[in-house]
């Protein structure tokens, strides 16, 4: 019998316990804050308690229940234990849909149309061809790459920026810190789908916004810690940036008194761009527990040196 501890201080995942037991009768499940969690061999996590792994002497596998693993690594000592994540094949579809909504919002000037509606003003807005509207995608991994490909297919002028050089047909490629400002300078919309690492934390800051052309917009759907909120507020209030669609925040839920809720030009959504289904989380966690027991290679292992 393999004991799995479901560890989360952020969202309730206890409902996964019976699903895991049904997927594999050889699994026993305990849910935080049950004291028995510290005796478990497998930790299934999202925002686990600080330093919890150090208190688990039997720990053999750490499994994030999402694609992004930053929340399960902060304030933790992992040691030699392997770390895996969940990669739902439908995640890319959700991200494509969310980003496309945001790109269309700014490309077709729906933000301006909403202001006109508020003012009871019938003003027909000029239409810009997609080929003349430049969209930049930060991060070209399992989420960013499909987003960039779909935007190209819809006729947009697309640029991509990543840590290391890569090639996607129809996408103008930039890589590394040295090319970041060149990537930003001509864009109408910047889309951030990066993983959160030491290098990407705070990357959407005053310097980045200043490098963007006046009237550009930001779509942030990677990790909340990518954004320096005060810098974004300043760039919007001084008129340099046109607007922002924000799905992720360093503190979630976003506090009710946060300025972003009511700042003109900003749309706030509750971390809804794309999430893995419960069924897929259970399937992948159970499969990796089986792989661990049988000494087989683990699916979707995390390279801790990169943070993803």
Backbone as CSV, one residue per row, in Angstrom:
resi,resn,N_x,N_y,N_z,CA_x,CA_y,CA_z,C_x,C_y,C_z
1,UNK,0.853,-1.198,0.000,0.000,0.000,0.000,0.888,1.247,0.000
2,UNK,0.621,2.165,-0.929,1.347,3.426,-1.018,0.480,4.539,-0.448
3,UNK,1.011,5.282,0.512,0.248,6.376,1.120,0.544,7.683,0.395
4,UNK,-0.514,8.357,-0.018,-0.412,9.636,-0.717,-0.983,10.718,0.188
5,UNK,-0.226,11.781,0.370,-0.712,12.942,1.124,-1.087,14.040,0.142
6,UNK,-2.346,14.480,0.198,-2.774,15.627,-0.597,-2.509,16.876,0.234
7,UNK,-1.580,17.702,-0.247,-1.103,18.850,0.520,-1.446,20.137,-0.215
8,UNK,-2.351,20.931,0.342,-2.675,22.224,-0.246,-3.208,23.154,0.828
9,UNK,-2.624,24.345,0.884,-3.128,25.378,1.779,-3.882,26.458,0.996
10,UNK,-4.060,26.228,-0.299,-4.615,27.260,-1.192,-6.012,26.880,-1.681
11,UNK,-6.142,25.708,-2.272,-7.421,25.242,-2.764,-7.722,23.871,-2.177
12,UNK,-8.974,23.548,-1.925,-9.302,22.223,-1.394,-9.217,21.157,-2.485
13,UNK,-8.353,20.159,-2.273,-8.220,19.064,-3.223,-8.592,17.726,-2.593
14,UNK,-9.257,17.773,-1.439,-9.629,16.541,-0.774,-10.554,15.663,-1.589
15,UNK,-11.308,16.272,-2.514,-12.233,15.489,-3.339,-11.505,14.518,-4.266
16,UNK,-10.172,14.723,-4.429,-9.412,13.809,-5.268,-9.123,12.485,-4.568
17,UNK,-9.262,12.449,-3.236,-8.901,11.243,-2.480,-9.670,10.013,-2.945
18,UNK,-11.010,10.039,-2.983,-11.703,8.832,-3.447,-11.427,8.510,-4.906
19,UNK,-11.151,9.528,-5.709,-10.844,9.290,-7.117,-9.510,8.565,-7.262
20,UNK,-8.519,8.932,-6.440,-7.226,8.250,-6.484,-7.355,6.795,-6.024
21,UNK,-8.129,6.574,-4.980,-8.317,5.210,-4.474,-9.048,4.341,-5.504
22,UNK,-9.978,4.956,-6.225,-10.679,4.206,-7.264,-9.744,3.891,-8.428
23,UNK,-8.844,4.837,-8.740,-7.906,4.620,-9.837,-6.887,3.534,-9.508
24,UNK,-6.535,3.408,-8.227,-5.548,2.403,-7.810,-5.875,1.968,-6.387
25,UNK,-6.439,0.769,-6.222,-6.792,0.295,-4.874,-5.598,0.138,-3.938
26,UNK,-4.380,0.166,-4.507,-3.176,0.038,-3.678,-2.732,1.383,-3.110
27,UNK,-3.550,2.408,-3.315,-3.247,3.743,-2.804,-4.106,4.025,-1.573
28,UNK,-3.452,4.523,-0.525,-4.146,5.041,0.647,-3.924,6.550,0.667
29,UNK,-4.968,7.332,0.932,-4.879,8.786,0.795,-5.200,9.472,2.116
30,UNK,-4.364,10.439,2.474,-4.633,11.315,3.607,-4.575,12.754,3.109
31,UNK,-5.331,13.621,3.760,-5.476,15.003,3.285,-5.040,15.958,4.385
32,UNK,-4.205,16.920,4.019,-3.769,17.957,4.950,-4.992,18.700,5.503
33,UNK,-5.050,18.935,6.828,-3.971,18.876,7.830,-3.930,17.594,8.666
34,UNK,-4.367,16.477,8.150,-4.267,15.214,8.877,-2.809,14.979,9.280
35,UNK,-2.526,14.743,10.572,-1.137,14.524,11.015,-0.456,13.364,10.308
36,UNK,-1.251,12.414,9.786,-0.665,11.261,9.095,0.002,11.641,7.784
37,UNK,-0.209,12.864,7.322,0.409,13.295,6.061,1.932,13.170,6.089
38,UNK,2.537,13.420,7.235,4.003,13.429,7.293,4.585,12.031,7.130
39,UNK,3.769,10.988,7.220,4.255,9.617,7.051,4.103,9.124,5.617
40,UNK,3.546,9.933,4.732,3.243,9.494,3.373,4.506,9.329,2.534
41,UNK,4.400,8.479,1.525,5.500,8.255,0.577,5.403,9.174,-0.634
42,UNK,4.185,9.634,-0.950,3.958,10.496,-2.106,3.227,11.747,-1.643
43,UNK,3.682,12.888,-2.100,3.009,14.157,-1.828,2.394,14.663,-3.119
44,UNK,1.063,14.806,-3.149,0.354,15.405,-4.274,0.015,16.833,-3.859
45,UNK,0.593,17.829,-4.520,0.666,19.168,-3.925,0.196,20.290,-4.838
46,UNK,-0.269,21.339,-4.197,-0.370,22.682,-4.761,-0.359,23.622,-3.563
47,UNK,0.616,24.522,-3.510,0.800,25.404,-2.357,0.817,24.591,-1.057
48,UNK,1.746,23.657,-0.908,1.812,22.864,0.330,2.303,23.704,1.499
49,UNK,2.133,23.218,2.733,2.668,23.944,3.895,4.185,24.119,3.781
50,UNK,4.679,25.237,4.275,6.111,25.527,4.192,6.926,24.441,4.879
51,UNK,8.013,24.056,4.236,9.002,23.114,4.781,8.407,21.746,5.124
52,UNK,7.325,21.393,4.458,6.658,20.137,4.786,7.482,18.921,4.375
53,UNK,8.203,19.006,3.245,8.934,17.831,2.764,10.000,17.386,3.767
54,UNK,10.582,18.365,4.467,11.615,18.031,5.459,11.048,17.210,6.612
55,UNK,9.734,17.290,6.782,9.086,16.579,7.888,8.501,15.245,7.450
56,UNK,8.825,14.810,6.234,8.270,13.577,5.679,9.399,12.575,5.423
57,UNK,9.768,11.784,6.405,10.939,10.902,6.271,10.767,9.796,5.233
58,UNK,9.533,9.461,4.878,9.292,8.370,3.928,9.061,8.859,2.494
59,UNK,9.216,10.151,2.273,8.849,10.745,0.991,9.715,10.210,-0.145
60,UNK,9.052,9.702,-1.204,9.756,9.147,-2.362,9.405,9.868,-3.660
61,UNK,8.289,10.593,-3.680,7.845,11.252,-4.907,7.015,12.475,-4.543
62,UNK,7.337,13.607,-5.202,6.549,14.834,-5.070,5.860,15.073,-6.404
63,UNK,4.538,15.201,-6.373,3.784,15.354,-7.620,2.919,16.603,-7.544
64,UNK,3.243,17.602,-8.362,2.397,18.786,-8.461,1.110,18.399,-9.179
65,UNK,-0.002,19.001,-8.800,-1.274,18.702,-9.456,-1.604,19.739,-10.534
66,UNK,-0.595,20.536,-10.921,-0.763,21.489,-12.006,0.485,21.443,-12.874
67,UNK,0.467,22.209,-13.966,1.624,22.247,-14.857,2.752,23.097,-14.269
68,UNK,2.390,24.213,-13.616,3.395,25.073,-12.999,3.783,24.562,-11.628
69,UNK,5.084,24.445,-11.370,5.544,23.831,-10.124,6.104,24.831,-9.124
70,UNK,6.065,26.130,-9.441,6.674,27.103,-8.539,6.055,27.057,-7.151
71,UNK,4.724,26.826,-7.076,4.061,26.859,-5.770,4.463,25.697,-4.875
72,UNK,4.956,24.608,-5.447,5.324,23.455,-4.624,6.800,23.450,-4.264
73,UNK,7.545,24.439,-4.778,8.973,24.506,-4.495,9.336,25.641,-3.546
74,UNK,8.511,26.686,-3.481,8.834,27.826,-2.633,8.777,27.417,-1.160
75,UNK,9.737,27.879,-0.383,9.836,27.575,1.051,9.925,26.069,1.307
76,UNK,10.605,25.350,0.409,10.754,23.909,0.572,12.202,23.486,0.330
77,UNK,12.610,22.404,0.978,13.865,21.727,0.676,13.483,20.389,0.058
78,UNK,13.786,20.216,-1.223,13.318,19.038,-1.948,14.247,17.846,-1.744
79,UNK,15.563,18.103,-1.743,16.499,16.994,-1.603,16.528,16.133,-2.858
80,UNK,16.820,14.832,-2.719,16.965,13.975,-3.893,15.645,13.398,-4.416
81,UNK,14.514,13.812,-3.863,13.223,13.238,-4.246,12.815,13.743,-5.631
82,UNK,12.399,12.842,-6.556,11.948,13.304,-7.875,10.661,14.108,-7.775
83,UNK,10.537,15.075,-8.681,9.365,15.944,-8.736,8.736,15.815,-10.123
84,UNK,7.417,15.629,-10.167,6.688,15.542,-11.433,5.558,16.563,-11.436
85,UNK,5.009,16.793,-12.606,3.894,17.726,-12.744,2.824,17.116,-13.640
86,UNK,1.665,17.741,-13.651,0.565,17.299,-14.497,0.549,18.151,-15.761
87,UNK,0.506,17.502,-16.898,0.390,18.201,-18.176,-0.857,17.674,-18.878
88,UNK,-1.937,18.414,-18.794,-3.198,18.035,-19.415,-3.154,18.456,-20.885
89,UNK,-3.377,17.522,-21.811,-3.313,17.892,-23.232,-4.330,18.951,-23.630
90,UNK,-5.370,19.149,-22.819,-6.360,20.185,-23.143,-5.977,21.549,-22.580
91,UNK,-4.888,21.618,-21.781,-4.472,22.904,-21.227,-4.164,23.914,-22.325
92,UNK,-3.501,23.441,-23.374,-3.139,24.345,-24.460,-4.386,24.918,-25.124
93,UNK,-5.437,24.091,-25.275,-6.679,24.591,-25.875,-7.263,25.731,-25.051
94,UNK,-7.298,25.532,-23.729,-7.831,26.582,-22.863,-7.015,27.862,-22.950
95,UNK,-5.692,27.712,-22.989,-4.842,28.897,-23.060,-4.998,29.608,-24.394
96,UNK,-5.102,28.849,-25.470,-5.334,29.457,-26.782,-6.612,30.284,-26.768
97,UNK,-7.684,29.713,-26.225,-8.970,30.416,-26.196,-8.882,31.699,-25.378
98,UNK,-8.223,31.619,-24.226,-8.127,32.791,-23.354,-7.315,33.897,-24.027
99,UNK,-6.152,33.527,-24.575,-5.289,34.531,-25.206,-5.973,35.127,-26.435
100,UNK,-6.653,34.285,-27.205,-7.338,34.804,-28.395,-8.398,35.822,-28.007
101,UNK,-9.142,35.531,-26.939,-10.123,36.505,-26.441,-9.427,37.839,-26.135
102,UNK,-8.286,37.766,-25.431,-7.580,38.990,-25.077,-7.030,39.724,-26.278
103,UNK,-6.448,38.978,-27.216,-5.905,39.612,-28.419,-7.023,40.293,-29.212
104,UNK,-8.140,39.611,-29.380,-9.272,40.211,-30.094,-9.803,41.448,-29.367
105,UNK,-9.804,41.403,-28.045,-10.287,42.537,-27.253,-9.526,43.805,-27.614
106,UNK,-8.207,43.667,-27.745,-7.394,44.846,-28.057,-7.300,45.097,-29.563
107,UNK,-7.192,44.030,-30.352,-7.072,44.205,-31.796,-8.320,44.857,-32.379
108,UNK,-9.496,44.357,-32.000,-10.732,44.880,-32.570,-11.301,46.057,-31.777
109,UNK,-10.502,46.549,-30.836,-10.826,47.757,-30.062,-12.128,47.607,-29.262
110,UNK,-12.358,46.410,-28.741,-13.542,46.222,-27.909,-13.438,47.015,-26.610
111,UNK,-12.203,47.260,-26.155,-12.050,48.089,-24.962,-12.599,49.488,-25.215
112,UNK,-12.321,50.035,-26.402,-12.831,51.362,-26.740,-14.341,51.327,-26.984
113,UNK,-14.833,50.230,-27.565,-16.276,50.098,-27.792,-17.036,50.079,-26.471
114,UNK,-16.477,49.457,-25.445,-17.136,49.415,-24.139,-17.185,50.802,-23.501
115,UNK,-16.122,51.575,-23.694,-16.136,52.956,-23.200,-17.208,53.760,-23.930
116,UNK,-17.299,53.560,-25.243,-18.329,54.268,-26.010,-19.732,53.887,-25.544
117,UNK,-19.923,52.587,-25.245,-21.236,52.162,-24.753,-21.560,52.835,-23.420
118,UNK,-20.563,52.880,-22.541,-20.774,53.538,-21.248,-21.198,54.989,-21.430
119,UNK,-20.611,55.647,-22.456,-20.886,57.065,-22.709,-22.073,57.276,-23.648
120,UNK,-22.746,56.164,-24.052,-23.878,56.244,-24.988,-23.440,56.922,-26.284
121,UNK,-22.224,56.602,-26.724,-21.659,57.249,-27.914,-21.573,56.239,-29.057
122,UNK,-22.196,56.555,-30.183,-22.167,55.679,-31.363,-20.987,56.105,-32.237
123,UNK,-19.837,55.457,-31.985,-18.627,55.793,-32.747,-18.098,54.516,-33.381
124,UNK,-18.124,54.466,-34.699,-17.588,53.300,-35.388,-16.065,53.374,-35.374
125,UNK,-15.439,52.287,-34.948,-13.985,52.264,-34.790,-13.315,51.683,-36.024
126,UNK,-12.148,52.191,-36.402,-11.464,51.658,-37.583,-11.012,50.218,-37.349
127,UNK,-10.973,49.428,-38.423,-10.546,48.035,-38.327,-9.131,47.888,-38.857
128,UNK,-8.307,47.195,-38.094,-6.924,46.919,-38.480,-6.805,45.458,-38.881
129,UNK,-6.164,45.189,-40.009,-5.945,43.806,-40.418,-5.065,43.087,-39.399
130,UNK,-5.337,41.801,-39.210,-4.540,41.012,-38.268,-3.060,41.042,-38.633
131,UNK,-2.759,41.066,-39.906,-1.357,41.051,-40.347,-0.599,42.307,-39.941
132,UNK,-1.339,43.355,-39.579,-0.714,44.608,-39.141,-0.730,44.768,-37.627
133,UNK,-1.219,43.752,-36.938,-1.314,43.791,-35.483,-0.303,42.807,-34.920
134,UNK,0.693,43.336,-34.194,1.821,42.516,-33.758,1.587,41.998,-32.331
135,UNK,1.665,40.689,-32.197,1.487,40.018,-30.912,2.785,39.308,-30.552
136,UNK,3.256,39.520,-29.343,4.460,38.856,-28.862,4.129,37.870,-27.768
137,UNK,4.649,36.656,-27.864,4.405,35.613,-26.874,5.693,35.351,-26.107
138,UNK,5.650,35.578,-24.807,6.785,35.311,-23.932,6.649,33.891,-23.381
139,UNK,7.595,33.031,-23.750,7.521,31.633,-23.362,6.963,30.806,-24.498
140,UNK,7.760,29.887,-25.019,7.345,29.093,-26.173,7.392,27.608,-25.839
141,UNK,6.877,27.274,-24.644,6.837,25.889,-24.207,5.514,25.231,-24.555
142,UNK,5.039,24.367,-23.665,3.848,23.562,-23.948,2.570,24.377,-24.017
143,UNK,2.587,25.599,-23.499,1.427,26.482,-23.621,1.677,27.614,-24.613
144,UNK,2.824,28.250,-24.527,3.103,29.394,-25.380,3.247,29.032,-26.850
145,UNK,3.868,27.896,-27.127,4.068,27.513,-28.533,2.748,27.292,-29.257
146,UNK,1.795,26.525,-28.709,0.505,26.393,-29.409,-0.229,27.721,-29.570
147,UNK,-0.099,28.602,-28.580,-0.713,29.928,-28.695,-0.126,30.673,-29.894
148,UNK,1.196,30.678,-30.005,1.854,31.380,-31.110,1.453,30.789,-32.462
149,UNK,1.413,29.453,-32.542,1.045,28.794,-33.795,-0.376,29.167,-34.212
150,UNK,-1.306,29.188,-33.252,-2.698,29.517,-33.575,-2.836,30.970,-34.018
151,UNK,-2.107,31.862,-33.371,-2.171,33.271,-33.762,-1.627,33.466,-35.174
152,UNK,-0.565,32.739,-35.522,-0.047,32.792,-36.893,-1.115,32.312,-37.874
153,UNK,-1.779,31.211,-37.519,-2.807,30.653,-38.403,-3.947,31.628,-38.635
154,UNK,-4.199,32.504,-37.668,-5.271,33.497,-37.797,-4.802,34.785,-38.476
155,UNK,-3.542,34.793,-38.898,-3.051,35.910,-39.686,-2.332,36.997,-38.932
156,UNK,-2.136,36.846,-37.636,-1.452,37.873,-36.860,0.055,37.857,-37.130
157,UNK,0.666,39.005,-36.950,2.121,39.112,-36.996,2.650,38.739,-35.618
158,UNK,3.317,37.610,-35.498,3.657,37.034,-34.202,5.160,36.978,-34.006
159,UNK,5.591,37.415,-32.820,6.970,37.257,-32.376,6.972,36.388,-31.130
160,UNK,8.079,35.704,-30.891,8.197,34.867,-29.709,9.512,35.104,-29.010
161,UNK,9.488,35.049,-27.690,10.709,35.217,-26.902,10.816,34.091,-25.896
162,UNK,11.998,33.499,-25.803,12.223,32.382,-24.890,13.635,32.466,-24.317
163,UNK,13.894,31.625,-23.336,15.220,31.596,-22.706,16.298,31.185,-23.690
164,UNK,15.979,30.215,-24.540,16.943,29.704,-25.520,16.344,29.814,-26.916
165,UNK,17.184,29.906,-27.943,16.676,30.065,-29.307,15.826,28.872,-29.743
166,UNK,14.816,29.148,-30.535,13.959,28.118,-31.096,13.379,28.600,-32.403
167,UNK,12.700,27.690,-33.099,12.141,28.035,-34.404,10.704,27.550,-34.491
168,UNK,9.794,28.454,-34.848,8.403,28.124,-35.131,8.055,28.815,-36.442
169,UNK,7.525,28.067,-37.390,7.183,28.637,-38.686,6.244,29.826,-38.524
170,UNK,6.614,30.936,-39.142,5.778,32.125,-39.119,5.977,33.024,-37.922
171,UNK,6.842,32.614,-36.974,7.078,33.392,-35.762,8.474,33.998,-35.801
172,UNK,8.558,35.300,-35.594,9.864,35.958,-35.497,10.447,35.659,-34.122
173,UNK,11.615,35.022,-34.107,12.158,34.476,-32.857,13.170,35.414,-32.218
174,UNK,13.046,35.549,-30.882,14.007,36.262,-30.056,14.339,35.356,-28.868
175,UNK,15.552,35.519,-28.338,15.936,34.663,-27.214,16.906,35.393,-26.298
176,UNK,16.783,35.106,-25.009,17.742,35.596,-24.035,17.536,37.049,-23.653
177,UNK,18.176,37.420,-22.559,18.032,38.775,-22.021,18.464,39.833,-23.011
178,UNK,19.487,39.530,-23.812,20.020,40.511,-24.747,19.058,40.904,-25.846
179,UNK,18.076,40.064,-26.146,17.119,40.363,-27.211,15.730,40.725,-26.682
180,UNK,15.614,40.871,-25.377,14.290,41.101,-24.796,13.719,42.453,-25.204
181,UNK,14.496,43.505,-25.139,13.997,44.836,-25.508,13.639,44.906,-26.984
182,UNK,14.445,44.273,-27.843,14.124,44.252,-29.269,12.816,43.504,-29.521
183,UNK,12.587,42.440,-28.766,11.337,41.693,-28.873,10.138,42.578,-28.538
184,UNK,10.251,43.403,-27.519,9.121,44.176,-27.012,8.769,45.406,-27.842
185,UNK,9.729,45.994,-28.518,9.601,47.383,-28.946,8.501,47.652,-29.982
186,UNK,8.157,46.678,-30.820,7.182,46.950,-31.880,5.830,46.276,-31.652
187,UNK,5.616,45.711,-30.482,4.421,44.898,-30.258,3.199,45.736,-29.889
188,UNK,2.035,45.255,-30.327,0.771,45.850,-29.909,0.235,45.177,-28.649
189,UNK,0.499,43.878,-28.518,0.095,43.128,-27.334,1.232,42.189,-26.951
190,UNK,1.543,42.141,-25.662,2.532,41.200,-25.120,1.782,40.171,-24.284
191,UNK,2.001,38.889,-24.592,1.357,37.785,-23.887,2.417,37.033,-23.097
192,UNK,2.235,36.919,-21.790,3.216,36.225,-20.954,2.692,34.854,-20.554
193,UNK,3.339,33.789,-21.060,3.011,32.414,-20.689,4.234,31.708,-20.088
194,UNK,5.193,32.480,-19.618,6.441,31.924,-19.101,6.215,31.076,-17.843
195,UNK,7.112,30.119,-17.595,7.156,29.513,-16.263,7.776,30.506,-15.281
196,UNK,7.567,30.285,-13.997,8.157,31.157,-12.993,9.488,30.580,-12.536
197,UNK,10.553,31.337,-12.767,11.889,30.969,-12.315,12.527,32.208,-11.689
198,UNK,13.718,32.040,-11.155,14.433,33.191,-10.599,14.655,34.259,-11.667
199,UNK,14.848,33.833,-12.917,15.114,34.770,-14.004,13.852,35.474,-14.494
200,UNK,12.692,34.835,-14.363,11.465,35.441,-14.894,10.645,36.169,-13.832
201,UNK,10.987,36.005,-12.565,10.258,36.699,-11.509,10.409,38.219,-11.689
202,UNK,9.291,38.933,-11.751,9.334,40.383,-11.913,9.718,40.857,-13.297
203,UNK,9.603,40.009,-14.316,10.058,40.373,-15.657,9.153,41.411,-16.310
204,UNK,7.894,41.445,-15.914,6.983,42.477,-16.414,7.055,43.667,-15.463
205,UNK,8.048,44.511,-15.715,8.367,45.603,-14.801,8.460,46.925,-15.560
206,UNK,8.841,47.971,-14.853,8.890,49.303,-15.457,9.810,49.348,-16.668
207,UNK,10.943,48.658,-16.599,11.880,48.648,-17.726,11.247,47.996,-18.946
208,UNK,10.545,46.882,-18.727,9.889,46.200,-19.846,8.786,47.065,-20.432
209,UNK,7.982,47.696,-19.573,6.892,48.523,-20.073,7.426,49.731,-20.843
210,UNK,8.529,50.295,-20.388,9.121,51.437,-21.087,9.635,51.037,-22.464
211,UNK,10.055,49.758,-22.610,10.553,49.274,-23.896,9.428,49.045,-24.893
212,UNK,8.203,48.921,-24.401,7.062,48.709,-25.288,6.621,50.036,-25.889
213,UNK,6.051,49.961,-27.076,5.639,51.191,-27.732,4.400,51.772,-27.045
214,UNK,4.194,53.075,-27.126,3.005,53.676,-26.515,1.731,53.061,-27.077
215,UNK,0.779,52.792,-26.189,-0.493,52.231,-26.616,-0.540,50.727,-26.669
216,UNK,0.543,50.059,-26.280,0.547,48.597,-26.256,-0.228,48.092,-25.043
217,UNK,-0.522,46.789,-25.057,-1.285,46.167,-23.976,-0.592,44.884,-23.523
218,UNK,-0.973,44.417,-22.339,-0.355,43.244,-21.724,-1.425,42.208,-21.414
219,UNK,-1.129,40.945,-21.724,-1.953,39.812,-21.301,-1.076,38.917,-20.438
220,UNK,-1.393,38.825,-19.149,-0.587,38.054,-18.202,-1.362,36.820,-17.770
221,UNK,-0.917,35.637,-18.235,-1.605,34.392,-17.907,-0.599,33.283,-17.608
222,UNK,0.612,33.687,-17.180,1.622,32.716,-16.774,1.588,32.507,-15.273
223,UNK,2.337,33.331,-14.541,2.358,33.297,-13.087,2.292,34.726,-12.563
224,UNK,1.616,34.904,-11.430,1.420,36.237,-10.892,2.710,36.957,-10.572
225,UNK,3.726,36.206,-10.142,4.990,36.818,-9.744,5.798,37.344,-10.917
226,UNK,5.358,37.099,-12.149,6.016,37.725,-13.302,5.817,39.243,-13.285
227,UNK,4.699,39.679,-12.734,4.277,41.076,-12.829,4.672,41.866,-11.592
228,UNK,5.185,43.081,-11.827,5.360,44.059,-10.755,4.144,44.985,-10.827
229,UNK,3.131,44.750,-9.995,1.859,45.472,-10.156,1.990,46.986,-10.107
230,UNK,2.817,47.498,-9.200,2.932,48.955,-9.091,3.492,49.561,-10.373
231,UNK,4.384,48.840,-11.050,4.935,49.336,-12.320,3.870,49.333,-13.410
232,UNK,3.022,48.312,-13.409,1.939,48.278,-14.391,0.950,49.408,-14.129
233,UNK,0.580,49.611,-12.877,-0.351,50.685,-12.540,0.206,52.029,-13.008
234,UNK,1.494,52.260,-12.773,2.106,53.525,-13.190,2.070,53.680,-14.705
235,UNK,2.379,52.596,-15.454,2.412,52.671,-16.918,1.022,52.886,-17.501
236,UNK,-0.006,52.390,-16.816,-1.375,52.612,-17.276,-1.857,54.014,-16.921
237,UNK,-1.534,54.460,-15.713,-2.003,55.782,-15.285,-1.338,56.915,-16.048
238,UNK,-0.075,56.709,-16.469,0.580,57.778,-17.230,0.275,57.698,-18.722
239,UNK,-0.530,56.697,-19.126,-0.981,56.608,-20.503,-0.042,55.903,-21.445
240,UNK,1.088,55.405,-20.953,2.015,54.728,-21.865,1.420,53.412,-22.360
241,UNK,0.799,52.646,-21.469,0.138,51.416,-21.865,-1.359,51.649,-21.995
242,UNK,-1.959,50.888,-22.885,-3.381,51.031,-23.188,-4.266,50.239,-22.237
243,UNK,-3.803,49.043,-21.867,-4.631,48.213,-21.006,-3.948,46.907,-20.681
244,UNK,-4.642,46.069,-19.921,-4.087,44.781,-19.506,-5.205,43.808,-19.206
245,UNK,-4.981,42.553,-19.570,-5.833,41.433,-19.187,-5.006,40.573,-18.246
246,UNK,-5.439,40.461,-16.991,-4.647,39.820,-15.946,-5.407,38.639,-15.367
247,UNK,-4.785,37.454,-15.424,-5.427,36.245,-14.911,-4.718,35.676,-13.687
248,UNK,-3.490,36.110,-13.439,-2.680,35.526,-12.365,-2.081,36.635,-11.509
249,UNK,-1.963,36.359,-10.208,-1.526,37.381,-9.266,-0.658,36.733,-8.196
250,UNK,0.257,37.509,-7.648,1.128,36.987,-6.605,0.321,36.578,-5.386
251,UNK,-0.734,37.319,-5.079,-1.649,36.949,-3.996,-3.006,36.636,-4.591
252,UNK,-3.450,35.414,-4.405,-4.756,35.000,-4.898,-5.574,34.421,-3.757
253,UNK,-6.866,34.782,-3.648,-7.579,35.756,-4.481,-6.983,37.164,-4.368
254,UNK,-7.163,37.945,-5.416,-6.725,39.335,-5.398,-7.503,40.077,-4.323
255,UNK,-6.823,40.780,-3.406,-7.535,41.472,-2.323,-8.580,42.445,-2.852
256,UNK,-9.716,42.555,-2.177,-10.806,43.416,-2.670,-10.421,44.874,-2.839
257,UNK,-9.433,45.345,-2.078,-9.056,46.751,-2.156,-7.898,46.998,-3.117
258,UNK,-7.482,45.979,-3.885,-6.373,46.159,-4.821,-6.780,47.131,-5.931
259,UNK,-5.866,48.012,-6.305,-6.142,49.035,-7.320,-6.480,48.428,-8.681
260,UNK,-5.987,47.222,-8.946,-6.194,46.631,-10.267,-7.666,46.343,-10.555
261,UNK,-8.462,46.104,-9.524,-9.878,45.806,-9.734,-10.593,46.913,-10.521
262,UNK,-10.278,48.139,-10.211,-11.047,49.261,-10.761,-10.230,50.175,-11.663
263,UNK,-9.010,49.788,-11.995,-8.167,50.641,-12.840,-8.687,50.611,-14.275
264,UNK,-8.953,51.772,-14.868,-9.439,51.796,-16.258,-8.482,51.059,-17.191
265,UNK,-9.058,50.267,-18.081,-8.259,49.537,-19.053,-7.844,48.150,-18.613
266,UNK,-8.121,47.788,-17.355,-7.696,46.494,-16.822,-8.887,45.550,-16.700
267,UNK,-8.684,44.310,-17.151,-9.650,43.233,-16.924,-8.993,42.235,-15.989
268,UNK,-9.673,41.898,-14.894,-9.194,40.919,-13.918,-10.034,39.655,-14.048
269,UNK,-9.365,38.510,-14.212,-10.059,37.217,-14.205,-9.429,36.326,-13.138
270,UNK,-10.195,35.379,-12.574,-9.758,34.635,-11.384,-8.979,33.355,-11.690
271,UNK,-7.796,33.520,-12.321,-6.925,32.374,-12.626,-7.718,31.277,-13.340
272,UNK,-8.342,31.663,-14.443,-9.258,30.778,-15.151,-8.814,30.456,-16.563
273,UNK,-7.645,30.949,-16.994,-7.242,30.789,-18.388,-7.266,29.332,-18.806
274,UNK,-6.657,28.459,-18.003,-6.655,27.038,-18.335,-6.233,26.240,-17.115
275,UNK,-6.967,25.190,-16.804,-6.647,24.334,-15.668,-6.810,22.875,-16.065
276,UNK,-6.053,22.012,-15.417,-6.168,20.582,-15.667,-7.465,20.049,-15.051
277,UNK,-8.071,19.079,-15.696,-9.287,18.470,-15.173,-8.932,17.532,-14.024
278,UNK,-9.884,17.350,-13.106,-9.663,16.417,-11.993,-9.336,15.019,-12.506
279,UNK,-10.046,14.589,-13.543,-9.831,13.238,-14.076,-8.409,13.075,-14.590
280,UNK,-7.878,14.122,-15.253,-6.523,14.016,-15.794,-5.486,14.086,-14.680
281,UNK,-5.735,14.915,-13.665,-4.829,14.963,-12.509,-4.725,13.579,-11.879
282,UNK,-5.873,12.969,-11.617,-5.880,11.653,-10.974,-5.195,10.613,-11.850
283,UNK,-5.491,10.630,-13.140,-4.891,9.641,-14.035,-3.373,9.733,-14.029
284,UNK,-2.837,10.971,-14.118,-1.390,11.123,-14.213,-0.701,10.859,-12.876
285,UNK,-1.306,11.299,-11.765,-0.700,11.028,-10.462,-0.694,9.529,-10.194
286,UNK,-1.814,8.854,-10.449,-1.883,7.407,-10.228,-0.902,6.663,-11.123
287,UNK,-0.765,7.100,-12.377,0.166,6.443,-13.295,1.603,6.594,-12.815
288,UNK,1.952,7.777,-12.312,3.322,7.968,-11.844,3.589,7.226,-10.540
289,UNK,2.579,7.067,-9.698,2.756,6.244,-8.497,3.031,4.799,-8.901
290,UNK,2.309,4.315,-9.913,2.554,2.967,-10.437,3.973,2.876,-11.000
291,UNK,4.386,3.892,-11.765,5.739,3.892,-12.325,6.793,3.866,-11.222
292,UNK,6.550,4.641,-10.171,7.487,4.662,-9.042,7.589,3.287,-8.383
293,UNK,6.456,2.637,-8.160,6.471,1.325,-7.520,7.168,0.286,-8.376
294,UNK,7.008,0.400,-9.704,7.563,-0.592,-10.616,8.976,-0.246,-11.086
295,UNK,9.494,0.898,-10.622,10.831,1.306,-11.043,10.907,1.760,-12.485
296,UNK,9.779,2.228,-13.034,9.726,2.689,-14.418,9.950,4.201,-14.491
297,UNK,10.311,4.711,-15.667,10.514,6.160,-15.805,9.229,6.932,-15.470
298,UNK,9.404,8.065,-14.806,8.273,8.914,-14.426,7.889,9.836,-15.580
299,UNK,6.609,10.086,-15.708,6.123,10.994,-16.745,6.192,12.432,-16.264
300,UNK,6.583,13.331,-17.148,6.650,14.769,-16.893,7.480,15.108,-15.656
301,UNK,8.732,14.608,-15.615,9.606,14.991,-14.498,10.022,16.449,-14.617
302,UNK,10.321,17.067,-13.485,10.714,18.479,-13.441,12.229,18.566,-13.303
303,UNK,12.836,19.406,-14.137,14.257,19.706,-14.016,14.384,20.851,-13.005
304,UNK,14.802,20.527,-11.798,14.834,21.538,-10.740,15.848,22.647,-11.026
305,UNK,16.829,22.370,-11.872,17.799,23.414,-12.210,17.163,24.509,-13.064
306,UNK,16.088,24.147,-13.792,15.365,25.114,-14.624,14.102,25.614,-13.931
307,UNK,13.516,24.780,-13.070,12.286,25.151,-12.397,11.034,24.772,-13.161
308,UNK,11.185,23.894,-14.168,10.014,23.415,-14.917,10.355,22.140,-15.651
